[in-house]
Amino acid sequence: MPGDPKECREHALHCTEMAQRTRNPEHKKTLNDLAQTWLSLATELERSRAVLETYPEPSPGRVTTRPERHH
């Protein structure tokens, strides 16, 4: 699965550090918002990985179908 939560958190930290250094209030808000977005992405990636780990990988060449419904 693409995406690395650790890398997302590093980007968030970088945004936070830049926000602390800027004097422009608009830039500060934008950078803090970006940091929050990176943190949210990290959390979503971790949740997605946890869900995917609960399902086995399909075997190569195996076709998965829906179970038949009997009326």
Sequence and secondary structure as in RCSB ss.txt:
>XXXX:A:sequence
MPGDPKECREHALHCTEMAQRTRNPEHKKTLNDLAQTWLSLATELERSRAVLETYPEPSPGRVTTRPERHH
>XXXX:A:secstr
    HHHHHHHHHHHHHHHHH   HHHHHHHHHHHHHHHHHHHHHHHHHHHHHTS    TT          
